[in-house]
């Protein structure tokens, strides 16, 4: 019970601020890894071309056949990429 509340609240906040919330500041400077599924029905891969507006140091990895919930669909790939990203020299 209540497990989806935080996700719904995130959407509510985004609609309430009309997108002026988290991304209103300067782009995120911290190195960022984005794994984006090519079959995501909610956030199409084509939208990834806008990442540079929000992240100045982003590494994008296209995940063929991946959907919206990569951590459930391809957990081994997600863990592998996260470990590689966080342990790079």
C-alpha positions, 0 to 999 in steps of 0.5 A: 500500500502506498508504493506508487505515491512518490511517483504520482507526487512527482508527476503532480509536482511537475504539472503544478510547476509546469516543468519549472521545477527541477530543471529550471536551474543550470544543467547538472554538472555531476557525471550522469549515466542514462540508460534509455530503452528503445521500446519505452512507450512513455519516454521515446528514445528520440527524446534523448536528444534533449539530455544536453539541456539538463546535464552537462556531463551525460553518458547516454546508452541506448538499450535495444529492446528495453522498455520503461522499467529497465531495472526489472526488464534487464536487471543484469545489464543495469547492474553491470552498467551501474558498476562500470560507471561508478567504479571507473578510474 
